[in-house]
Amino acid sequence: MLRMGRYTGPKDRLSRREGKELFGRQREALQRRLKQPPGQHGERRASRMSTYGVQFREKQGVKRMYGLRERQFKRFLVLAYKNKDIPTGTALLQLLEQRLDNVVYRLGMAKTRPQARQFVSQGHILVNSAVLNVPSYIVKPGDVISMTQKMFANPFVLDILKQTQYIPAWMEVKEGAGHVLRVPERDEMDKDINEDLIIGFYSR
């Protein structure tokens, strides 16, 4: 299902299409099905892809993982190209990881990235004690991310916060708030992503 350019159908289908979990859902049943593309005869339809196809699928998977439209994704790519200090692919992943909605997810304040994006858009997230409802905001070292008092009073949210969550080393949680310590390094980001394929796709 399409609505204003954003896919709104079953998210498990997208994960199966890319062969990996895209939205932070770690259900065992889904993990067993990831190797089979969507469709009744998904395994039969799987075939060897061209270099272009492999690059395209990697790009689509990362774009869907972070919930971006093509125009948004290209905007981050342009910003990554401007960083001459590190490889473009690494710069791209850093920008994606530093998006506010992704940071909320990484801090364990939401179960999935889509849920984190919703929390931000609805004004439930504070950055440096002020409401910020822009999911694409790039957090900076020194930023403090927290939730509104109203959210802390929500039993559903409290249940999320009680769950054990791995916090990347470039951030830390103190007194219920997330603190951005520095920019993430490559080995602290998703190791399943091949950013060289993405850069190769756009370099054609």
Rosetta constraint file for C-alpha pairs under 8 A:
AtomPair CA 1 CA 7 HARMONIC 5.90 0.50
AtomPair CA 1 CA 8 HARMONIC 5.48 0.50
AtomPair CA 1 CA 9 HARMONIC 5.01 0.50
AtomPair CA 2 CA 6 HARMONIC 5.77 0.50
AtomPair CA 2 CA 7 HARMONIC 4.90 0.50
AtomPair CA 2 CA 8 HARMONIC 5.99 0.50
AtomPair CA 2 CA 9 HARMONIC 7.55 0.50
AtomPair CA 3 CA 7 HARMONIC 6.59 0.50
AtomPair CA 3 CA 8 HARMONIC 6.81 0.50
AtomPair CA 5 CA 69 HARMONIC 7.35 0.50
AtomPair CA 6 CA 69 HARMONIC 6.84 0.50
AtomPair CA 10 CA 14 HARMONIC 7.30 0.50
AtomPair CA 11 CA 15 HARMONIC 6.54 0.50
AtomPair CA 11 CA 23 HARMONIC 7.70 0.50
AtomPair CA 12 CA 16 HARMONIC 6.19 0.50
AtomPair CA 12 CA 30 HARMONIC 7.26 0.50
AtomPair CA 13 CA 17 HARMONIC 6.12 0.50
AtomPair CA 13 CA 38 HARMONIC 5.93 0.50
AtomPair CA 14 CA 18 HARMONIC 6.40 0.50
AtomPair CA 14 CA 22 HARMONIC 7.68 0.50
AtomPair CA 14 CA 64 HARMONIC 7.82 0.50
AtomPair CA 15 CA 19 HARMONIC 5.96 0.50
AtomPair CA 15 CA 20 HARMONIC 5.42 0.50
AtomPair CA 15 CA 21 HARMONIC 5.07 0.50
AtomPair CA 15 CA 22 HARMONIC 5.47 0.50
AtomPair CA 15 CA 23 HARMONIC 7.81 0.50
AtomPair CA 15 CA 34 HARMONIC 6.78 0.50
AtomPair CA 15 CA 61 HARMONIC 7.95 0.50
AtomPair CA 16 CA 20 HARMONIC 6.47 0.50
AtomPair CA 16 CA 21 HARMONIC 7.60 0.50
AtomPair CA 16 CA 33 HARMONIC 6.79 0.50
AtomPair CA 16 CA 34 HARMONIC 4.61 0.50
AtomPair CA 16 CA 35 HARMONIC 6.86 0.50
AtomPair CA 16 CA 36 HARMONIC 6.42 0.50
AtomPair CA 16 CA 37 HARMONIC 5.24 0.50
AtomPair CA 16 CA 38 HARMONIC 5.96 0.50
AtomPair CA 17 CA 34 HARMONIC 7.83 0.50
AtomPair CA 17 CA 36 HARMONIC 7.94 0.50
AtomPair CA 17 CA 37 HARMONIC 5.04 0.50
AtomPair CA 17 CA 38 HARMONIC 6.01 0.50
AtomPair CA 18 CA 37 HARMONIC 7.75 0.50
AtomPair CA 18 CA 57 HARMONIC 6.64 0.50
AtomPair CA 18 CA 58 HARMONIC 7.70 0.50
AtomPair CA 18 CA 60 HARMONIC 7.81 0.50
AtomPair CA 18 CA 61 HARMONIC 5.61 0.50
AtomPair CA 19 CA 34 HARMONIC 4.95 0.50
AtomPair CA 19 CA 35 HARMONIC 5.54 0.50
AtomPair CA 19 CA 36 HARMONIC 7.36 0.50
AtomPair CA 19 CA 37 HARMONIC 7.12 0.50
AtomPair CA 20 CA 34 HARMONIC 5.92 0.50
AtomPair CA 20 CA 35 HARMONIC 7.94 0.50
AtomPair CA 21 CA 25 HARMONIC 6.81 0.50
AtomPair CA 21 CA 26 HARMONIC 7.53 0.50
AtomPair CA 21 CA 31 HARMONIC 7.63 0.50
AtomPair CA 21 CA 34 HARMONIC 7.49 0.50
AtomPair CA 22 CA 61 HARMONIC 7.23 0.50
AtomPair CA 22 CA 62 HARMONIC 7.84 0.50
AtomPair CA 22 CA 64 HARMONIC 6.82 0.50
AtomPair CA 22 CA 65 HARMONIC 4.43 0.50
AtomPair CA 22 CA 66 HARMONIC 7.88 0.50
AtomPair CA 23 CA 65 HARMONIC 5.94 0.50
AtomPair CA 23 CA 112 HARMONIC 5.57 0.50
AtomPair CA 23 CA 113 HARMONIC 5.95 0.50
AtomPair CA 23 CA 114 HARMONIC 7.18 0.50
AtomPair CA 24 CA 111 HARMONIC 6.86 0.50
AtomPair CA 24 CA 112 HARMONIC 4.97 0.50
AtomPair CA 24 CA 113 HARMONIC 6.91 0.50
AtomPair CA 25 CA 111 HARMONIC 7.72 0.50
AtomPair CA 25 CA 112 HARMONIC 6.79 0.50
AtomPair CA 26 CA 30 HARMONIC 7.37 0.50
AtomPair CA 26 CA 31 HARMONIC 7.07 0.50
AtomPair CA 27 CA 31 HARMONIC 6.43 0.50
AtomPair CA 28 CA 32 HARMONIC 6.50 0.50
AtomPair CA 29 CA 33 HARMONIC 6.71 0.50
AtomPair CA 30 CA 34 HARMONIC 6.23 0.50
AtomPair CA 36 CA 42 HARMONIC 5.66 0.50
AtomPair CA 36 CA 43 HARMONIC 5.49 0.50
AtomPair CA 37 CA 42 HARMONIC 4.59 0.50
AtomPair CA 37 CA 43 HARMONIC 6.36 0.50
AtomPair CA 37 CA 46 HARMONIC 7.21 0.50
AtomPair CA 38 CA 42 HARMONIC 5.46 0.50
AtomPair CA 41 CA 45 HARMONIC 6.40 0.50
AtomPair CA 42 CA 46 HARMONIC 6.40 0.50
AtomPair CA 49 CA 53 HARMONIC 5.37 0.50
AtomPair CA 49 CA 54 HARMONIC 6.10 0.50
AtomPair CA 50 CA 54 HARMONIC 6.28 0.50
AtomPair CA 51 CA 55 HARMONIC 6.22 0.50
AtomPair CA 52 CA 56 HARMONIC 6.00 0.50
AtomPair CA 52 CA 201 HARMONIC 6.83 0.50
AtomPair CA 53 CA 57 HARMONIC 6.09 0.50
AtomPair CA 54 CA 58 HARMONIC 6.26 0.50
AtomPair CA 54 CA 197 HARMONIC 7.54 0.50
AtomPair CA 55 CA 59 HARMONIC 6.24 0.50
AtomPair CA 55 CA 197 HARMONIC 4.84 0.50
AtomPair CA 55 CA 198 HARMONIC 5.80 0.50
AtomPair CA 55 CA 200 HARMONIC 6.93 0.50
AtomPair CA 55 CA 201 HARMONIC 5.39 0.50
AtomPair CA 56 CA 60 HARMONIC 6.10 0.50
AtomPair CA 56 CA 198 HARMONIC 7.35 0.50
AtomPair CA 56 CA 201 HARMONIC 6.45 0.50
AtomPair CA 57 CA 61 HARMONIC 5.98 0.50
AtomPair CA 58 CA 62 HARMONIC 6.33 0.50
AtomPair CA 58 CA 193 HARMONIC 7.48 0.50
AtomPair CA 58 CA 194 HARMONIC 7.14 0.50
AtomPair CA 58 CA 197 HARMONIC 6.65 0.50
AtomPair CA 58 CA 198 HARMONIC 6.35 0.50
AtomPair CA 59 CA 63 HARMONIC 6.06 0.50
AtomPair CA 59 CA 197 HARMONIC 7.51 0.50
AtomPair CA 59 CA 198 HARMONIC 5.17 0.50
AtomPair CA 59 CA 201 HARMONIC 7.67 0.50
AtomPair CA 60 CA 64 HARMONIC 6.01 0.50
AtomPair CA 61 CA 65 HARMONIC 5.98 0.50
AtomPair CA 62 CA 66 HARMONIC 6.36 0.50
AtomPair CA 62 CA 193 HARMONIC 7.41 0.50
AtomPair CA 63 CA 67 HARMONIC 6.05 0.50
AtomPair CA 63 CA 68 HARMONIC 5.32 0.50
AtomPair CA 63 CA 69 HARMONIC 7.09 0.50
AtomPair CA 63 CA 70 HARMONIC 7.52 0.50
AtomPair CA 63 CA 73 HARMONIC 6.61 0.50
AtomPair CA 64 CA 68 HARMONIC 6.15 0.50
AtomPair CA 66 CA 96 HARMONIC 7.15 0.50
AtomPair CA 66 CA 102 HARMONIC 7.31 0.50
AtomPair CA 66 CA 113 HARMONIC 7.04 0.50
AtomPair CA 67 CA 113 HARMONIC 7.71 0.50
AtomPair CA 67 CA 114 HARMONIC 7.21 0.50
AtomPair CA 68 CA 72 HARMONIC 5.86 0.50
AtomPair CA 68 CA 73 HARMONIC 5.95 0.50
AtomPair CA 69 CA 73 HARMONIC 6.18 0.50
AtomPair CA 70 CA 74 HARMONIC 6.16 0.50
AtomPair CA 71 CA 75 HARMONIC 6.28 0.50
AtomPair CA 72 CA 76 HARMONIC 6.60 0.50
AtomPair CA 73 CA 77 HARMONIC 6.36 0.50
AtomPair CA 74 CA 78 HARMONIC 6.18 0.50
AtomPair CA 75 CA 79 HARMONIC 6.47 0.50
AtomPair CA 76 CA 80 HARMONIC 6.17 0.50
AtomPair CA 76 CA 92 HARMONIC 6.44 0.50
AtomPair CA 76 CA 95 HARMONIC 6.86 0.50
AtomPair CA 76 CA 96 HARMONIC 7.59 0.50
AtomPair CA 77 CA 81 HARMONIC 6.26 0.50
AtomPair CA 77 CA 92 HARMONIC 5.90 0.50
AtomPair CA 78 CA 82 HARMONIC 6.66 0.50
AtomPair CA 79 CA 83 HARMONIC 7.04 0.50
AtomPair CA 79 CA 92 HARMONIC 7.70 0.50
AtomPair CA 80 CA 88 HARMONIC 5.45 0.50
AtomPair CA 80 CA 89 HARMONIC 7.43 0.50
AtomPair CA 80 CA 91 HARMONIC 5.00 0.50
AtomPair CA 80 CA 92 HARMONIC 4.99 0.50
AtomPair CA 80 CA 95 HARMONIC 7.57 0.50
AtomPair CA 81 CA 88 HARMONIC 5.55 0.50
AtomPair CA 81 CA 91 HARMONIC 7.80 0.50
AtomPair CA 83 CA 88 HARMONIC 7.03 0.50
AtomPair CA 83 CA 91 HARMONIC 6.81 0.50
AtomPair CA 84 CA 88 HARMONIC 7.76 0.50
AtomPair CA 86 CA 90 HARMONIC 6.74 0.50
AtomPair CA 86 CA 91 HARMONIC 6.48 0.50
AtomPair CA 87 CA 91 HARMONIC 6.33 0.50
AtomPair CA 88 CA 92 HARMONIC 6.11 0.50
AtomPair CA 88 CA 199 HARMONIC 7.53 0.50
AtomPair CA 89 CA 93 HARMONIC 6.38 0.50
AtomPair CA 89 CA 195 HARMONIC 4.99 0.50
AtomPair CA 89 CA 196 HARMONIC 6.14 0.50
AtomPair CA 89 CA 198 HARMONIC 7.60 0.50
AtomPair CA 89 CA 199 HARMONIC 6.38 0.50
AtomPair CA 90 CA 94 HARMONIC 6.17 0.50
AtomPair CA 90 CA 186 HARMONIC 6.25 0.50
AtomPair CA 90 CA 195 HARMONIC 7.17 0.50
AtomPair CA 91 CA 95 HARMONIC 6.33 0.50
AtomPair CA 92 CA 96 HARMONIC 6.36 0.50
AtomPair CA 93 CA 97 HARMONIC 6.03 0.50
AtomPair CA 93 CA 186 HARMONIC 7.96 0.50
AtomPair CA 93 CA 189 HARMONIC 7.51 0.50
AtomPair CA 93 CA 195 HARMONIC 7.71 0.50
AtomPair CA 94 CA 98 HARMONIC 6.08 0.50
AtomPair CA 94 CA 183 HARMONIC 7.12 0.50
AtomPair CA 94 CA 184 HARMONIC 6.20 0.50
AtomPair CA 94 CA 185 HARMONIC 7.56 0.50
AtomPair CA 94 CA 186 HARMONIC 7.80 0.50
AtomPair CA 94 CA 189 HARMONIC 7.97 0.50
AtomPair CA 95 CA 99 HARMONIC 6.47 0.50
AtomPair CA 95 CA 138 HARMONIC 6.81 0.50
AtomPair CA 96 CA 102 HARMONIC 7.55 0.50
AtomPair CA 97 CA 102 HARMONIC 5.98 0.50
AtomPair CA 97 CA 103 HARMONIC 6.77 0.50
AtomPair CA 97 CA 184 HARMONIC 7.74 0.50
AtomPair CA 97 CA 189 HARMONIC 7.55 0.50
AtomPair CA 98 CA 102 HARMONIC 6.77 0.50
AtomPair CA 98 CA 103 HARMONIC 6.18 0.50
AtomPair CA 98 CA 137 HARMONIC 7.91 0.50
AtomPair CA 98 CA 138 HARMONIC 5.15 0.50
AtomPair CA 98 CA 139 HARMONIC 5.38 0.50
AtomPair CA 98 CA 140 HARMONIC 7.69 0.50
AtomPair CA 98 CA 183 HARMONIC 7.80 0.50
AtomPair CA 99 CA 103 HARMONIC 6.21 0.50
AtomPair CA 99 CA 135 HARMONIC 6.53 0.50
AtomPair CA 99 CA 136 HARMONIC 5.09 0.50
AtomPair CA 99 CA 137 HARMONIC 5.48 0.50
AtomPair CA 99 CA 138 HARMONIC 4.69 0.50
AtomPair CA 99 CA 139 HARMONIC 6.37 0.50
AtomPair CA 100 CA 104 HARMONIC 6.18 0.50
AtomPair CA 100 CA 120 HARMONIC 7.80 0.50
AtomPair CA 100 CA 134 HARMONIC 7.51 0.50
AtomPair CA 100 CA 135 HARMONIC 5.23 0.50
AtomPair CA 100 CA 136 HARMONIC 5.98 0.50
AtomPair CA 100 CA 137 HARMONIC 5.34 0.50
AtomPair CA 100 CA 138 HARMONIC 6.03 0.50
AtomPair CA 100 CA 139 HARMONIC 6.14 0.50
AtomPair CA 101 CA 105 HARMONIC 6.40 0.50
AtomPair CA 101 CA 113 HARMONIC 6.50 0.50
AtomPair CA 101 CA 116 HARMONIC 5.21 0.50
AtomPair CA 101 CA 117 HARMONIC 4.86 0.50
AtomPair CA 101 CA 120 HARMONIC 6.50 0.50
AtomPair CA 101 CA 135 HARMONIC 4.87 0.50
AtomPair CA 101 CA 136 HARMONIC 6.94 0.50
AtomPair CA 102 CA 106 HARMONIC 6.08 0.50
AtomPair CA 102 CA 113 HARMONIC 5.97 0.50
AtomPair CA 102 CA 116 HARMONIC 7.03 0.50
AtomPair CA 102 CA 117 HARMONIC 7.77 0.50
AtomPair CA 103 CA 107 HARMONIC 6.03 0.50
AtomPair CA 104 CA 108 HARMONIC 6.62 0.50
AtomPair CA 104 CA 109 HARMONIC 5.47 0.50
AtomPair CA 104 CA 110 HARMONIC 6.50 0.50
AtomPair CA 104 CA 116 HARMONIC 5.83 0.50
AtomPair CA 104 CA 145 HARMONIC 7.61 0.50
AtomPair CA 105 CA 109 HARMONIC 5.76 0.50
AtomPair CA 105 CA 110 HARMONIC 5.04 0.50
AtomPair CA 105 CA 111 HARMONIC 6.57 0.50
AtomPair CA 105 CA 112 HARMONIC 6.07 0.50
AtomPair CA 105 CA 113 HARMONIC 5.55 0.50
AtomPair CA 105 CA 116 HARMONIC 5.57 0.50
AtomPair CA 106 CA 165 HARMONIC 7.93 0.50
AtomPair CA 106 CA 166 HARMONIC 7.65 0.50
AtomPair CA 106 CA 167 HARMONIC 6.30 0.50
AtomPair CA 106 CA 168 HARMONIC 7.30 0.50
AtomPair CA 107 CA 165 HARMONIC 7.30 0.50
AtomPair CA 107 CA 166 HARMONIC 7.85 0.50
AtomPair CA 107 CA 167 HARMONIC 5.86 0.50
AtomPair CA 107 CA 173 HARMONIC 7.45 0.50
AtomPair CA 107 CA 178 HARMONIC 6.51 0.50
AtomPair CA 108 CA 160 HARMONIC 7.18 0.50
AtomPair CA 108 CA 161 HARMONIC 6.29 0.50
AtomPair CA 108 CA 163 HARMONIC 7.76 0.50
AtomPair CA 108 CA 164 HARMONIC 7.92 0.50
AtomPair CA 108 CA 165 HARMONIC 5.61 0.50
AtomPair CA 108 CA 166 HARMONIC 7.87 0.50
AtomPair CA 108 CA 167 HARMONIC 7.68 0.50
AtomPair CA 109 CA 116 HARMONIC 7.29 0.50
AtomPair CA 109 CA 157 HARMONIC 7.62 0.50
AtomPair CA 109 CA 160 HARMONIC 6.62 0.50
AtomPair CA 109 CA 161 HARMONIC 5.90 0.50
AtomPair CA 110 CA 115 HARMONIC 5.94 0.50
AtomPair CA 110 CA 116 HARMONIC 5.16 0.50
AtomPair CA 110 CA 157 HARMONIC 7.80 0.50
AtomPair CA 110 CA 160 HARMONIC 6.51 0.50
AtomPair CA 110 CA 161 HARMONIC 7.86 0.50
AtomPair CA 111 CA 115 HARMONIC 6.60 0.50
AtomPair CA 111 CA 116 HARMONIC 7.43 0.50
AtomPair CA 111 CA 160 HARMONIC 6.75 0.50
AtomPair CA 112 CA 116 HARMONIC 6.23 0.50
AtomPair CA 113 CA 117 HARMONIC 6.07 0.50
AtomPair CA 114 CA 118 HARMONIC 6.27 0.50
AtomPair CA 115 CA 119 HARMONIC 6.28 0.50
AtomPair CA 116 CA 120 HARMONIC 6.30 0.50
AtomPair CA 117 CA 121 HARMONIC 6.08 0.50
AtomPair CA 117 CA 135 HARMONIC 5.77 0.50
AtomPair CA 118 CA 122 HARMONIC 6.04 0.50
AtomPair CA 119 CA 123 HARMONIC 6.52 0.50
AtomPair CA 119 CA 124 HARMONIC 5.31 0.50
AtomPair CA 119 CA 125 HARMONIC 6.54 0.50
AtomPair CA 120 CA 124 HARMONIC 5.73 0.50
AtomPair CA 120 CA 125 HARMONIC 5.30 0.50
AtomPair CA 120 CA 132 HARMONIC 6.94 0.50
AtomPair CA 120 CA 133 HARMONIC 4.86 0.50
AtomPair CA 120 CA 134 HARMONIC 6.53 0.50
AtomPair CA 120 CA 135 HARMONIC 5.87 0.50
AtomPair CA 121 CA 133 HARMONIC 4.59 0.50
AtomPair CA 121 CA 134 HARMONIC 6.24 0.50
AtomPair CA 121 CA 135 HARMONIC 6.54 0.50
AtomPair CA 122 CA 133 HARMONIC 6.53 0.50
AtomPair CA 123 CA 131 HARMONIC 6.02 0.50
AtomPair CA 123 CA 132 HARMONIC 6.41 0.50
AtomPair CA 123 CA 133 HARMONIC 5.07 0.50
AtomPair CA 124 CA 131 HARMONIC 7.11 0.50
AtomPair CA 124 CA 133 HARMONIC 7.77 0.50
AtomPair CA 124 CA 147 HARMONIC 5.81 0.50
AtomPair CA 124 CA 148 HARMONIC 5.47 0.50
AtomPair CA 124 CA 150 HARMONIC 7.98 0.50
AtomPair CA 124 CA 151 HARMONIC 6.74 0.50
AtomPair CA 125 CA 131 HARMONIC 5.84 0.50
AtomPair CA 125 CA 132 HARMONIC 6.26 0.50
AtomPair CA 125 CA 133 HARMONIC 7.10 0.50
AtomPair CA 125 CA 145 HARMONIC 7.12 0.50
AtomPair CA 125 CA 146 HARMONIC 5.93 0.50
AtomPair CA 125 CA 147 HARMONIC 4.63 0.50
AtomPair CA 125 CA 148 HARMONIC 6.13 0.50
AtomPair CA 126 CA 130 HARMONIC 4.97 0.50
AtomPair CA 126 CA 131 HARMONIC 4.35 0.50
AtomPair CA 126 CA 132 HARMONIC 5.77 0.50
AtomPair CA 126 CA 144 HARMONIC 7.96 0.50
AtomPair CA 126 CA 145 HARMONIC 5.68 0.50
AtomPair CA 126 CA 146 HARMONIC 5.12 0.50
AtomPair CA 126 CA 147 HARMONIC 5.61 0.50
AtomPair CA 126 CA 148 HARMONIC 6.58 0.50
AtomPair CA 127 CA 131 HARMONIC 6.31 0.50
AtomPair CA 127 CA 132 HARMONIC 6.18 0.50
AtomPair CA 127 CA 143 HARMONIC 6.57 0.50
AtomPair CA 127 CA 144 HARMONIC 5.59 0.50
AtomPair CA 127 CA 145 HARMONIC 4.73 0.50
AtomPair CA 127 CA 146 HARMONIC 6.59 0.50
AtomPair CA 128 CA 143 HARMONIC 5.99 0.50
AtomPair CA 128 CA 144 HARMONIC 4.99 0.50
AtomPair CA 128 CA 145 HARMONIC 6.45 0.50
AtomPair CA 129 CA 144 HARMONIC 7.59 0.50
AtomPair CA 129 CA 145 HARMONIC 7.78 0.50
AtomPair CA 129 CA 146 HARMONIC 7.49 0.50
AtomPair CA 139 CA 143 HARMONIC 6.37 0.50
AtomPair CA 139 CA 180 HARMONIC 7.44 0.50
AtomPair CA 140 CA 180 HARMONIC 6.65 0.50
AtomPair CA 140 CA 182 HARMONIC 7.27 0.50
AtomPair CA 140 CA 183 HARMONIC 7.37 0.50
AtomPair CA 141 CA 179 HARMONIC 8.00 0.50
AtomPair CA 141 CA 180 HARMONIC 4.93 0.50
AtomPair CA 141 CA 181 HARMONIC 5.06 0.50
AtomPair CA 141 CA 182 HARMONIC 4.69 0.50
AtomPair CA 141 CA 183 HARMONIC 6.69 0.50
AtomPair CA 142 CA 179 HARMONIC 6.62 0.50
AtomPair CA 142 CA 180 HARMONIC 5.44 0.50
AtomPair CA 142 CA 181 HARMONIC 6.07 0.50
AtomPair CA 142 CA 182 HARMONIC 7.68 0.50
AtomPair CA 143 CA 179 HARMONIC 6.05 0.50
AtomPair CA 143 CA 180 HARMONIC 5.44 0.50
AtomPair CA 144 CA 177 HARMONIC 6.56 0.50
AtomPair CA 144 CA 178 HARMONIC 5.58 0.50
AtomPair CA 144 CA 179 HARMONIC 4.67 0.50
AtomPair CA 144 CA 180 HARMONIC 6.44 0.50
AtomPair CA 145 CA 177 HARMONIC 5.67 0.50
AtomPair CA 145 CA 178 HARMONIC 4.88 0.50
AtomPair CA 145 CA 179 HARMONIC 6.40 0.50
AtomPair CA 146 CA 176 HARMONIC 7.01 0.50
AtomPair CA 146 CA 177 HARMONIC 4.68 0.50
AtomPair CA 146 CA 178 HARMONIC 6.25 0.50
AtomPair CA 147 CA 151 HARMONIC 6.24 0.50
AtomPair CA 147 CA 152 HARMONIC 7.01 0.50
AtomPair CA 147 CA 177 HARMONIC 7.70 0.50
AtomPair CA 148 CA 152 HARMONIC 6.73 0.50
AtomPair CA 149 CA 153 HARMONIC 6.50 0.50
AtomPair CA 150 CA 154 HARMONIC 6.73 0.50
AtomPair CA 151 CA 157 HARMONIC 6.42 0.50
AtomPair CA 152 CA 157 HARMONIC 6.66 0.50
AtomPair CA 152 CA 158 HARMONIC 6.27 0.50
AtomPair CA 153 CA 157 HARMONIC 7.86 0.50
AtomPair CA 153 CA 158 HARMONIC 7.38 0.50
AtomPair CA 154 CA 158 HARMONIC 6.21 0.50
AtomPair CA 155 CA 159 HARMONIC 6.16 0.50
AtomPair CA 156 CA 160 HARMONIC 6.60 0.50
AtomPair CA 157 CA 161 HARMONIC 6.31 0.50
AtomPair CA 158 CA 162 HARMONIC 6.26 0.50
AtomPair CA 159 CA 163 HARMONIC 6.78 0.50
AtomPair CA 167 CA 171 HARMONIC 6.74 0.50
AtomPair CA 167 CA 172 HARMONIC 6.69 0.50
AtomPair CA 167 CA 173 HARMONIC 7.94 0.50
AtomPair CA 168 CA 172 HARMONIC 7.58 0.50
AtomPair CA 168 CA 188 HARMONIC 6.56 0.50
AtomPair CA 169 CA 184 HARMONIC 7.96 0.50
AtomPair CA 169 CA 188 HARMONIC 7.27 0.50
AtomPair CA 170 CA 180 HARMONIC 6.46 0.50
AtomPair CA 170 CA 181 HARMONIC 5.38 0.50
AtomPair CA 170 CA 182 HARMONIC 5.40 0.50
AtomPair CA 170 CA 183 HARMONIC 6.45 0.50
AtomPair CA 170 CA 184 HARMONIC 5.47 0.50
AtomPair CA 170 CA 185 HARMONIC 7.99 0.50
AtomPair CA 170 CA 188 HARMONIC 7.89 0.50
AtomPair CA 171 CA 178 HARMONIC 6.76 0.50
AtomPair CA 171 CA 179 HARMONIC 5.52 0.50
AtomPair CA 171 CA 180 HARMONIC 4.62 0.50
AtomPair CA 171 CA 181 HARMONIC 5.24 0.50
AtomPair CA 171 CA 182 HARMONIC 7.22 0.50
AtomPair CA 172 CA 178 HARMONIC 5.68 0.50
AtomPair CA 172 CA 179 HARMONIC 5.27 0.50
AtomPair CA 172 CA 180 HARMONIC 6.81 0.50
AtomPair CA 172 CA 181 HARMONIC 7.27 0.50
AtomPair CA 173 CA 177 HARMONIC 5.44 0.50
AtomPair CA 173 CA 178 HARMONIC 4.44 0.50
AtomPair CA 173 CA 179 HARMONIC 6.06 0.50
AtomPair CA 174 CA 178 HARMONIC 6.49 0.50
AtomPair CA 174 CA 179 HARMONIC 7.37 0.50
AtomPair CA 184 CA 188 HARMONIC 6.16 0.50
AtomPair CA 184 CA 189 HARMONIC 7.13 0.50
AtomPair CA 185 CA 189 HARMONIC 6.94 0.50
AtomPair CA 187 CA 191 HARMONIC 6.95 0.50
AtomPair CA 194 CA 198 HARMONIC 7.19 0.50
AtomPair CA 195 CA 199 HARMONIC 6.37 0.50
AtomPair CA 196 CA 200 HARMONIC 5.99 0.50
AtomPair CA 197 CA 201 HARMONIC 6.15 0.50
AtomPair CA 198 CA 202 HARMONIC 6.61 0.50
AtomPair CA 199 CA 203 HARMONIC 6.08 0.50
AtomPair CA 200 CA 204 HARMONIC 6.46 0.50
